[in-house]
Amino acid sequence: MPEHRLNKTLDRANSDVVLVVDDVPDNLSVLHDALDESGYTVLVATNGEAALQRAQQALPDIVLLDAMMPGMDGFEVARRLKAMPETAHIPIIFMTGLTETEYLVAALEAGGVDYVTKPIKPKEVMARMGVHLQGARRARQEARQAGQARNALDAFGYASITVRMGGKTEGEGKLIWQTPLARDLLMRYYGTSAPQTPEPVLNWLRRHVLDAEPQMEPPRLTAELGPRRLTFRLHQQTGDGDAAGAGAADWLIVMRETSEDAVVEAMSLSFKLTGREAEVLYWVVKGKINRDIGDILGASPATVKKHLERVYAKLGVETRTAAAGMAMNRIRQLHPEFEG
């Protein structure tokens, strides 16, 4: 029984790829011939382990899965397919000779979208497949569009990640998707990489997604690295709880890094300060004391104090509070998005 192009480069332009899993050769033969004649690309597996391997290799458009097989049964195969991110989206139609309600419920709870009863009628199977393949095509198209949109965000300096929250699954709190820019930013600011979500981000999500009343948009999270700032904004919930796991939901977070070098330059020009004086004033606005400013700029507290005295003279003020207030007013005129 031929298997067509068993790899991830399967050409889906002209046919959908179907994986048929059954331990009875006669069942495979009947379905294979009917599907092949109807223009489908057909892959077969006669046991659970082979089914998982072929599904991961070929990423079929739909799976026809025998419920009762020796060794790993169809219910376990379905659960494992749904647990793997690369195969979780594939619709599964169970084929079963068991018509008792408990078995049909078990098939749906394991991740099946539908079932057909044996003896198999190929025309009925293909009619059911057609319905679910249409839904799968729409889902793939939406995923492609979402991916294009998210990658476009990278191009404009925005990065995005998806974090799974809530529920009782092992993946709770895990970073399950990220753009390339997001990966670089999280490593730079937190030293973490997927699937680990930085602890401050997790705490922020728990506080505003799990523990709080629903909000139109919760407060943004910010992280600082010198004069650079990384801002996290909760964008939307993606998918549905059932797909993510019992009680879980996937949240899309958009991040943007901004450099406040432009703010420092604006203060320098506005108040006729040197570059170092403007940097000192910037950190005063941020609430830092002289010792902290010295650590940031690689200078002694005494040197910082001298720069600050010259800043006071140029601004015509006598206190740290007055200098910070004057600088903040000017910054907000020029950079309304600035957060002191």
The 8 nearest C-alpha neighbors of each residue, nearest first, counted from 0:
[[1, 2, 28, 31, 43, 27, 32, 42],
 [2, 0, 3, 42, 41, 43, 31, 4],
 [1, 3, 42, 41, 0, 4, 5, 43],
 [2, 4, 5, 1, 40, 41, 42, 9],
 [5, 3, 6, 9, 2, 8, 57, 10],
 [6, 4, 57, 3, 2, 56, 9, 7],
 [7, 5, 57, 56, 8, 4, 9, 58],
 [6, 8, 57, 9, 56, 58, 5, 4],
 [7, 9, 6, 10, 57, 4, 5, 11],
 [10, 8, 7, 4, 6, 11, 57, 5],
 [9, 11, 12, 8, 13, 14, 4, 15],
 [12, 10, 14, 13, 15, 9, 16, 40],
 [11, 13, 10, 14, 15, 9, 16, 40],
 [12, 14, 11, 15, 10, 38, 39, 40],
 [15, 13, 11, 39, 12, 40, 38, 16],
 [14, 16, 39, 11, 60, 40, 17, 13],
 [15, 17, 40, 59, 60, 41, 39, 14],
 [18, 16, 41, 61, 59, 62, 60, 42],
 [17, 19, 42, 62, 43, 41, 59, 63],
 [20, 18, 63, 43, 62, 42, 64, 17],
 [19, 21, 44, 64, 45, 43, 65, 63],
 [22, 20, 45, 65, 23, 27, 44, 19],
 [21, 23, 45, 46, 68, 24, 20, 44],
 [22, 24, 21, 26, 25, 27, 45, 28],
 [25, 23, 27, 26, 28, 22, 21, 45],
 [26, 24, 28, 27, 23, 29, 30, 22],
 [25, 27, 29, 28, 24, 23, 30, 21],
 [28, 26, 24, 30, 25, 29, 31, 21],
 [27, 29, 25, 31, 26, 30, 24, 32],
 [30, 28, 26, 32, 27, 31, 25, 33],
 [31, 29, 33, 27, 32, 28, 34, 121],
 [30, 32, 28, 34, 33, 29, 27, 35],
 [31, 33, 35, 30, 29, 34, 36, 28],
 [34, 32, 30, 36, 35, 31, 29, 37],
 [35, 33, 37, 31, 36, 39, 32, 30],
 [34, 36, 32, 39, 38, 37, 33, 31],
 [37, 35, 33, 34, 38, 32, 39, 31],
 [38, 36, 34, 35, 39, 33, 32, 125],
 [39, 37, 35, 36, 14, 34, 40, 15],
 [38, 40, 35, 14, 15, 34, 37, 41],
 [39, 41, 16, 15, 17, 14, 3, 35],
 [42, 40, 17, 16, 39, 18, 2, 31],
 [43, 41, 18, 2, 17, 19, 3, 40],
 [44, 42, 19, 18, 20, 41, 45, 2],
 [43, 45, 20, 50, 49, 46, 19, 21],
 [44, 46, 22, 21, 20, 43, 49, 47],
 [47, 45, 49, 48, 44, 22, 50, 21],
 [46, 48, 50, 71, 49, 76, 51, 72],
 [49, 47, 51, 50, 46, 52, 71, 76],
 [48, 50, 52, 47, 51, 46, 44, 53],
 [49, 51, 47, 44, 53, 48, 52, 54],
 [52, 50, 54, 48, 49, 53, 55, 47],
 [51, 53, 49, 55, 50, 54, 56, 48],
 [54, 52, 56, 50, 55, 51, 57, 49],
 [53, 55, 58, 51, 57, 52, 56, 50],
 [56, 54, 52, 53, 58, 57, 51, 86],
 [57, 55, 53, 6, 54, 7, 58, 52],
 [56, 58, 6, 7, 54, 59, 5, 55],
 [59, 57, 54, 55, 56, 86, 7, 60],
 [60, 58, 16, 61, 57, 17, 18, 54],
 [59, 61, 16, 15, 17, 89, 58, 132],
 [60, 62, 90, 17, 59, 89, 91, 18],
 [63, 61, 18, 91, 17, 64, 19, 92],
 [64, 62, 19, 92, 93, 91, 20, 18],
 [63, 65, 93, 20, 94, 62, 92, 73],
 [64, 66, 94, 21, 73, 67, 93, 20],
 [67, 65, 73, 95, 94, 93, 72, 74],
 [66, 68, 72, 65, 73, 69, 95, 74],
 [69, 67, 72, 22, 70, 66, 73, 71],
 [70, 68, 71, 72, 67, 46, 22, 47],
 [71, 69, 72, 68, 47, 46, 48, 67],
 [70, 72, 47, 69, 75, 68, 73, 76],
 [73, 71, 68, 67, 74, 75, 70, 66],
 [72, 74, 66, 76, 75, 65, 67, 77],
 [73, 75, 77, 76, 72, 109, 66, 106],
 [74, 76, 78, 77, 73, 72, 79, 71],
 [75, 77, 73, 79, 74, 78, 47, 80],
 [78, 76, 80, 74, 75, 79, 109, 110],
 [77, 79, 75, 81, 109, 80, 76, 82],
 [80, 78, 82, 76, 81, 77, 75, 83],
 [79, 81, 77, 82, 86, 83, 78, 87],
 [80, 82, 87, 78, 79, 83, 77, 86],
 [81, 83, 79, 80, 87, 78, 84, 86],
 [82, 84, 80, 85, 86, 81, 87, 79],
 [85, 83, 87, 86, 82, 81, 88, 80],
 [84, 86, 83, 87, 55, 88, 58, 80],
 [87, 85, 80, 88, 83, 84, 89, 81],
 [86, 88, 81, 84, 83, 80, 89, 85],
 [87, 89, 86, 90, 81, 85, 135, 84],
 [90, 88, 61, 86, 87, 60, 91, 62],
 [91, 89, 61, 112, 62, 88, 92, 131],
 [92, 90, 111, 62, 112, 61, 63, 93],
 [93, 91, 113, 63, 114, 111, 112, 64],
 [92, 94, 114, 64, 65, 63, 66, 95],
 [95, 93, 65, 115, 64, 114, 116, 66],
 [96, 94, 116, 97, 66, 117, 65, 93],
 [95, 97, 117, 116, 98, 94, 118, 66],
 [98, 96, 95, 99, 102, 116, 103, 117],
 [97, 99, 96, 100, 103, 102, 116, 95],
 [100, 98, 101, 102, 97, 103, 104, 96],
 [99, 101, 103, 102, 104, 98, 105, 97],
 [100, 102, 104, 99, 103, 105, 98, 106],
 [103, 101, 105, 104, 100, 99, 106, 97],
 [104, 102, 106, 100, 105, 101, 107, 99],
 [103, 105, 101, 107, 106, 102, 100, 108],
 [106, 104, 102, 108, 103, 107, 109, 101],
 [107, 105, 103, 109, 104, 108, 111, 102],
 [106, 108, 111, 104, 110, 109, 105, 112],
 [107, 109, 105, 110, 106, 104, 111, 103],
 [110, 108, 78, 106, 107, 74, 77, 111],
 [109, 111, 107, 108, 77, 78, 81, 112],
 [112, 110, 107, 91, 113, 106, 92, 109],
 [111, 113, 91, 92, 90, 107, 110, 114],
 [114, 112, 92, 111, 93, 91, 107, 115],
 [113, 115, 93, 92, 94, 116, 112, 95],
 [116, 114, 94, 93, 95, 117, 124, 113],
 [117, 115, 95, 96, 94, 118, 119, 114],
 [118, 116, 119, 96, 95, 94, 115, 120],
 [117, 119, 116, 120, 96, 95, 26, 115],
 [118, 120, 117, 121, 116, 115, 124, 26],
 [119, 121, 123, 122, 124, 118, 117, 116],
 [122, 120, 124, 123, 119, 125, 30, 33],
 [123, 121, 125, 124, 120, 126, 33, 127],
 [124, 122, 126, 120, 121, 125, 127, 115],
 [123, 125, 121, 127, 122, 126, 128, 120],
 [126, 124, 128, 122, 127, 123, 129, 121],
 [127, 125, 123, 129, 128, 124, 122, 130],
 [128, 126, 124, 125, 129, 130, 123, 131],
 [129, 127, 125, 131, 126, 130, 132, 124],
 [130, 128, 132, 126, 127, 131, 125, 133],
 [129, 131, 128, 127, 133, 132, 126, 134],
 [130, 132, 134, 128, 133, 129, 135, 127],
 [131, 133, 135, 129, 134, 130, 128, 136],
 [134, 132, 136, 131, 135, 130, 129, 137],
 [133, 135, 131, 137, 132, 136, 138, 130],
 [134, 136, 132, 138, 137, 133, 139, 131],
 [137, 135, 139, 133, 138, 134, 132, 140],
 [136, 138, 140, 134, 135, 139, 141, 133],
 [137, 139, 135, 141, 136, 140, 142, 134],
 [140, 138, 142, 136, 141, 137, 143, 135],
 [139, 141, 143, 137, 142, 138, 136, 144],
 [142, 140, 144, 138, 143, 139, 145, 137],
 [141, 143, 139, 145, 140, 144, 146, 138],
 [144, 142, 146, 140, 145, 141, 139, 147],
 [143, 145, 147, 141, 146, 142, 148, 140],
 [144, 146, 142, 148, 143, 147, 141, 149],
 [147, 145, 143, 149, 144, 148, 142, 150],
 [148, 146, 144, 150, 145, 149, 151, 143],
 [147, 149, 151, 145, 146, 150, 144, 152],
 [150, 148, 152, 146, 151, 147, 145, 159],
 [149, 151, 147, 153, 152, 148, 146, 178],
 [152, 150, 148, 154, 149, 153, 147, 155],
 [151, 153, 157, 149, 150, 155, 154, 158],
 [154, 152, 157, 158, 156, 150, 151, 155],
 [153, 155, 151, 152, 156, 150, 157, 158],
 [156, 154, 152, 153, 157, 151, 158, 150],
 [155, 157, 153, 154, 255, 152, 158, 256],
 [156, 158, 255, 152, 153, 155, 254, 253],
 [159, 157, 181, 254, 153, 180, 253, 152],
 [160, 158, 253, 252, 254, 178, 177, 181],
 [159, 161, 177, 252, 176, 251, 162, 178],
 [160, 162, 251, 176, 250, 175, 174, 252],
 [161, 163, 174, 250, 249, 173, 175, 172],
 [164, 162, 249, 172, 171, 173, 248, 250],
 [163, 165, 172, 171, 248, 247, 249, 162],
 [166, 164, 247, 246, 171, 248, 167, 163],
 [167, 165, 246, 247, 245, 168, 244, 171],
 [166, 168, 245, 169, 165, 171, 246, 247],
 [167, 169, 170, 171, 166, 244, 245, 247],
 [168, 170, 171, 167, 173, 172, 166, 244],
 [169, 171, 168, 173, 172, 163, 167, 175],
 [172, 170, 164, 163, 173, 169, 168, 165],
 [171, 173, 164, 163, 170, 162, 201, 174],
 [174, 172, 194, 170, 171, 163, 162, 195],
 [173, 175, 162, 194, 196, 193, 195, 176],
 [174, 176, 161, 162, 173, 194, 163, 193],
 [177, 175, 161, 160, 174, 178, 162, 193],
 [178, 176, 160, 159, 181, 182, 161, 179],
 [177, 179, 181, 180, 159, 158, 182, 150],
 [178, 180, 182, 181, 177, 183, 153, 158],
 [181, 179, 183, 182, 178, 158, 153, 184],
 [182, 180, 158, 184, 178, 179, 183, 159],
 [181, 183, 179, 180, 185, 184, 186, 177],
 [184, 182, 180, 186, 181, 185, 187, 179],
 [185, 183, 187, 181, 186, 182, 188, 180],
 [186, 184, 188, 182, 187, 189, 183, 191],
 [185, 187, 190, 191, 183, 184, 189, 188],
 [188, 186, 184, 185, 190, 189, 183, 191],
 [189, 187, 185, 186, 184, 190, 224, 222],
 [190, 188, 191, 185, 186, 187, 197, 184],
 [189, 191, 186, 187, 188, 185, 192, 197],
 [192, 190, 186, 189, 185, 197, 195, 193],
 [191, 193, 195, 186, 194, 182, 185, 190],
 [194, 192, 195, 174, 196, 191, 175, 173],
 [193, 195, 174, 173, 175, 192, 196, 176],
 [196, 194, 193, 192, 173, 174, 197, 191],
 [195, 197, 174, 173, 198, 194, 201, 193],
 [198, 196, 200, 199, 195, 201, 191, 189],
 [197, 199, 201, 200, 202, 196, 203, 195],
 [200, 198, 202, 201, 197, 203, 196, 220],
 [199, 201, 203, 198, 197, 202, 204, 196],
 [200, 202, 198, 204, 203, 199, 205, 197],
 [203, 201, 205, 199, 204, 200, 206, 198],
 [204, 202, 200, 206, 201, 205, 199, 207],
 [205, 203, 201, 207, 208, 206, 202, 200],
 [204, 206, 209, 202, 208, 203, 207, 210],
 [207, 205, 210, 203, 204, 208, 202, 211],
 [206, 208, 211, 204, 205, 209, 210, 217],
 [209, 207, 204, 205, 206, 210, 211, 213],
 [210, 208, 205, 211, 207, 206, 165, 204],
 [211, 209, 206, 205, 208, 207, 212, 204],
 [212, 210, 207, 209, 206, 208, 213, 214],
 [211, 213, 214, 210, 207, 208, 209, 206],
 [214, 212, 211, 215, 208, 207, 217, 216],
 [215, 213, 216, 217, 212, 207, 211, 208],
 [214, 216, 217, 213, 218, 233, 212, 235],
 [215, 217, 214, 218, 233, 234, 232, 219],
 [218, 216, 214, 207, 219, 215, 233, 232],
 [219, 217, 220, 216, 232, 207, 233, 203],
 [218, 220, 232, 231, 217, 221, 230, 233],
 [219, 221, 231, 230, 218, 232, 222, 203],
 [222, 220, 230, 229, 231, 219, 228, 223],
 [221, 223, 229, 228, 230, 224, 220, 188],
 [224, 222, 228, 227, 225, 229, 221, 226],
 [223, 225, 227, 226, 228, 188, 222, 229],
 [224, 226, 227, 223, 295, 228, 258, 259],
 [227, 225, 259, 258, 224, 260, 228, 223],
 [228, 226, 258, 224, 225, 257, 223, 259],
 [227, 229, 223, 257, 256, 222, 224, 258],
 [228, 230, 256, 222, 221, 255, 223, 257],
 [229, 231, 221, 255, 254, 220, 256, 228],
 [232, 230, 254, 220, 219, 253, 221, 252],
 [231, 233, 219, 253, 252, 234, 254, 230],
 [234, 232, 252, 235, 253, 251, 231, 216],
 [233, 235, 252, 251, 232, 253, 236, 250],
 [236, 234, 251, 250, 233, 237, 252, 249],
 [235, 237, 250, 249, 251, 238, 248, 234],
 [238, 236, 249, 250, 235, 251, 239, 248],
 [237, 239, 249, 236, 242, 240, 248, 243],
 [240, 238, 241, 242, 248, 237, 243, 249],
 [239, 241, 248, 247, 243, 242, 246, 244],
 [242, 240, 244, 243, 239, 245, 246, 247],
 [243, 241, 240, 239, 244, 238, 87, 248],
 [244, 242, 240, 241, 247, 248, 239, 249],
 [245, 243, 247, 241, 242, 240, 246, 168],
 [244, 246, 166, 247, 241, 240, 167, 243],
 [245, 247, 166, 240, 165, 244, 248, 167],
 [248, 246, 166, 165, 240, 244, 243, 245],
 [247, 249, 240, 164, 163, 243, 239, 165],
 [248, 250, 163, 237, 162, 236, 161, 164],
 [251, 249, 236, 161, 162, 237, 235, 252],
 [250, 252, 161, 235, 234, 160, 236, 237],
 [253, 251, 233, 234, 160, 159, 232, 161],
 [252, 254, 159, 232, 158, 231, 234, 233],
 [255, 253, 231, 158, 230, 157, 159, 232],
 [256, 254, 157, 230, 229, 158, 156, 257],
 [255, 257, 229, 228, 230, 258, 254, 227],
 [256, 258, 228, 227, 259, 255, 229, 230],
 [259, 257, 227, 260, 226, 228, 256, 261],
 [258, 260, 262, 261, 226, 227, 257, 263],
 [259, 261, 263, 262, 258, 264, 226, 227],
 [262, 260, 264, 259, 263, 265, 258, 266],
 [263, 261, 259, 265, 260, 264, 266, 330],
 [264, 262, 260, 266, 261, 265, 277, 278],
 [263, 265, 267, 261, 262, 266, 260, 268],
 [264, 266, 262, 268, 267, 263, 269, 261],
 [267, 265, 269, 263, 264, 268, 277, 270],
 [266, 268, 272, 264, 277, 271, 265, 269],
 [267, 269, 271, 265, 266, 270, 264, 272],
 [270, 268, 266, 267, 271, 265, 272, 329],
 [269, 271, 272, 267, 268, 266, 314, 313],
 [272, 270, 268, 267, 269, 273, 313, 266],
 [273, 271, 267, 270, 276, 277, 274, 268],
 [272, 274, 276, 275, 267, 277, 271, 278],
 [273, 275, 277, 276, 267, 278, 272, 264],
 [274, 276, 278, 277, 273, 279, 306, 272],
 [277, 275, 279, 273, 278, 274, 306, 272],
 [276, 278, 280, 274, 267, 275, 279, 263],
 [279, 277, 281, 275, 276, 280, 263, 274],
 [278, 280, 276, 282, 281, 277, 275, 283],
 [281, 279, 283, 277, 278, 282, 284, 276],
 [280, 282, 278, 284, 279, 283, 277, 263],
 [281, 283, 285, 284, 279, 280, 287, 286],
 [284, 282, 280, 286, 285, 287, 281, 323],
 [283, 285, 323, 281, 282, 286, 280, 339],
 [286, 284, 282, 283, 339, 287, 281, 323],
 [287, 285, 283, 284, 282, 288, 339, 323],
 [286, 288, 283, 282, 285, 291, 292, 289],
 [289, 287, 291, 290, 292, 286, 283, 282],
 [290, 288, 292, 300, 291, 293, 303, 287],
 [289, 291, 300, 293, 292, 288, 294, 299],
 [292, 290, 294, 293, 288, 289, 287, 295],
 [291, 293, 289, 295, 294, 290, 296, 287],
 [292, 294, 298, 290, 299, 296, 300, 291],
 [293, 295, 291, 297, 292, 296, 290, 298],
 [296, 294, 292, 293, 297, 291, 225, 298],
 [295, 297, 293, 298, 294, 292, 278, 279],
 [298, 296, 294, 293, 295, 299, 292, 300],
 [299, 297, 293, 296, 302, 294, 300, 303],
 [298, 300, 293, 302, 301, 303, 297, 290],
 [301, 299, 303, 290, 289, 293, 302, 304],
 [300, 302, 304, 299, 303, 305, 289, 298],
 [303, 301, 305, 299, 304, 300, 298, 306],
 [302, 304, 300, 306, 301, 305, 289, 307],
 [303, 305, 307, 301, 302, 306, 300, 308],
 [306, 304, 308, 302, 307, 303, 301, 309],
 [307, 305, 303, 309, 308, 304, 276, 310],
 [306, 308, 310, 304, 305, 309, 303, 311],
 [309, 307, 311, 305, 310, 306, 304, 312],
 [308, 310, 312, 306, 307, 311, 313, 305],
 [311, 309, 307, 313, 308, 312, 314, 306],
 [312, 310, 316, 308, 314, 309, 313, 315],
 [311, 313, 309, 315, 310, 314, 308, 316],
 [314, 312, 310, 315, 311, 309, 270, 271],
 [313, 315, 311, 312, 316, 310, 270, 322],
 [316, 314, 312, 313, 311, 317, 310, 322],
 [317, 315, 311, 314, 318, 321, 322, 312],
 [318, 316, 311, 315, 319, 321, 312, 322],
 [319, 317, 321, 320, 316, 322, 311, 323],
 [318, 320, 322, 321, 323, 317, 283, 311],
 [321, 319, 323, 318, 322, 324, 284, 325],
 [320, 322, 324, 318, 323, 319, 325, 316],
 [323, 321, 319, 325, 324, 320, 326, 316],
 [322, 324, 284, 326, 320, 321, 325, 327],
 [325, 323, 321, 327, 322, 326, 320, 328],
 [326, 324, 322, 328, 327, 323, 321, 329],
 [325, 327, 323, 329, 324, 328, 330, 322],
 [328, 326, 330, 324, 329, 325, 323, 331],
 [329, 327, 325, 331, 326, 330, 324, 332],
 [328, 330, 332, 326, 327, 331, 325, 333],
 [331, 329, 327, 333, 332, 334, 328, 326],
 [332, 330, 335, 334, 328, 333, 329, 327],
 [331, 333, 329, 330, 334, 335, 328, 327],
 [332, 334, 330, 331, 335, 329, 265, 262],
 [333, 335, 331, 336, 330, 337, 332, 262],
 [336, 334, 331, 337, 332, 333, 330, 338],
 [335, 337, 334, 338, 331, 333, 330, 332],
 [338, 336, 335, 334, 339, 331, 330, 262],
 [339, 337, 336, 335, 331, 285, 327, 334],
 [338, 285, 337, 284, 327, 286, 281, 330]]
